[in-house]
Amino acid sequence: MSYTTTLSDQYYHKAVTLMPGGVNSPVRACTNVNATPLCIAKGQGSHIVDLDGNDYIDFVLSWGPMILGHNEAHVHQALLEQLALGTSFGAPTPLEVALAERMIACVPGLERVRMVNSGTEATMSCLRLARAATKRSKLIKLIGCYHGHADPFLAKAGSGLATLAIPGTPGVPDAVVQDTLLAPYNDLPAVADLFAQYGSSIACILVEPVACNMGLVLPDPTYLAGLQRLAKEAGALLLFDEVITGFRLALGGAQEYFGITPDLATFGKIIGGGLPVGAFGGRKDLMDLIAPEGPVYQAGTLSGNPLAMAAGLATITELQNRDYQALAHKTAAFAKELHNILAQKGVPIQIPTIASMFGIFFCENTIRNFSDVQKADPALFATFYKQMRSQGIYLAPSPYETAMVSFAHTEEDMAKTLDAAAKVRFA
Ligand SMILES: *Cc1c(COP(=O)(O)O)cnc(C)c1O
């Protein structure tokens, strides 16, 4: 097969005349790998097909939601049924109650939940709640973790290791990130230093329990428990951003996987089954502060949207029948083989993996934080990405993303992907 992308290219050239960079979310533009984006026509199971009719094994999975694969039969049917009943009422429906009940049953620390429309909305609202509950304003964010694009999270490190933040993008006033404190991932002493300095004004620590937005970075065995201890000692809250890890590491997310229950957590991606959804929740006494039960304002015209609730409920219902262990084993075996294949080519390579996720770092050093990630070779990644794509393997177009495996990926898919990797030439 030739994998020409004439129609995708044509579409992209039109799109750039209409939308900034031709896309609705920056990483899709493939600028990190010096490629043009594919325009996707359809997806089924572990495969997607572009406008030119090229078929790809998909390791992006819409950045995480499609853990059952594309167009999964139960989700499809649930959407059809709701479609016949109407798409939005802005009023209570049985589906939102059913999804809330299901999530609360699955996730250890979830006693109450509020549905929103994206992960960004979830983290933004959760931070507001944490600040209101503690009557404190500062938050600790870990460098390299992503929590959506709300202003307080778009901070980058100033100077020093444990440090005050400066805005990470134009348009964010200094004042908005003044209360964002930064520490490197997997560095408990840096967090302890922040508490020593600012303890009584720190509302919360917000962390991706597994960092999935700087490539894949696993927490050290004592890291999450350490964060919990430091937060507790200082009267601050621990917030897990489970937008990726929720229903991905396990049904109960990172809370179940690591046996650590945060005070509050955010969700998105999988709980929408491919429709736009987010949620946040946790301890009842904290969630009771949310309006109209309490004084903390939070609202949304389309929140609890029936189509999104139907897709999410069908996804979680189906996930309850699936074998997470088996998927983790499949992913681990694949990651090990991929590592061997690439190492034999003489390129420096690290392939961390957990549950149904793996990372691809072209470097020698083990990866524990963002500065380790930055040592990886972007040119080797771009070469790998492009040659994999032209052989029908669709990876995220950036070394700062995590590859996802779904329950729909077959042994044949995994073998084909390894065959393609074996053919990549780095010279
Ligand atoms: C994707 C993501 C978000 C943002 O979710 P959106 O739905 O894109 O707004 C927040 N946190 C984490 C960990 C994510 O991976």
The ligand as an SDF file (V2000), in Angstrom:
LIG
                    3D

 15 15  0  0  0  0  0  0  0  0999 V2000
   -6.8870   15.7130   28.7140 C   0  0  0  0  0  0  0  0  0  0  0  0
   -6.5560   16.1350   30.0870 C   0  0  0  0  0  0  0  0  0  0  0  0
   -7.1560   17.2460   30.6930 C   0  0  0  0  0  0  0  0  0  0  0  0
   -8.0280   18.2080   29.9470 C   0  0  0  0  0  0  0  0  0  0  0  0
   -9.1890   17.6080   29.4660 O   0  0  0  0  0  0  0  0  0  0  0  0
   -9.9640   18.3140   28.2470 P   0  0  0  0  0  0  0  0  0  0  0  0
  -11.1870   17.4900   28.0970 O   0  0  0  0  0  0  0  0  0  0  0  0
   -9.0290   18.2630   27.0800 O   0  0  0  0  0  0  0  0  0  0  0  0
  -10.2490   19.7150   28.6560 O   0  0  0  0  0  0  0  0  0  0  0  0
   -6.9100   17.4920   32.0370 C   0  0  0  0  0  0  0  0  0  0  0  0
   -6.0920   16.6800   32.7470 N   0  0  0  0  0  0  0  0  0  0  0  0
   -5.4820   15.6190   32.1850 C   0  0  0  0  0  0  0  0  0  0  0  0
   -4.6140   14.7440   33.0310 C   0  0  0  0  0  0  0  0  0  0  0  0
   -5.6800   15.3200   30.8390 C   0  0  0  0  0  0  0  0  0  0  0  0
   -5.0270   14.2980   30.2820 O   0  0  0  0  0  0  0  0  0  0  0  0
  1  2  1  0
  2  3  1  0
  2 14  2  0
  3  4  1  0
  3 10  2  0
  4  5  1  0
  5  6  1  0
  6  7  2  0
  6  8  1  0
  6  9  1  0
 10 11  1  0
 11 12  2  0
 12 13  1  0
 12 14  1  0
 14 15  1  0
M  END
$$$$
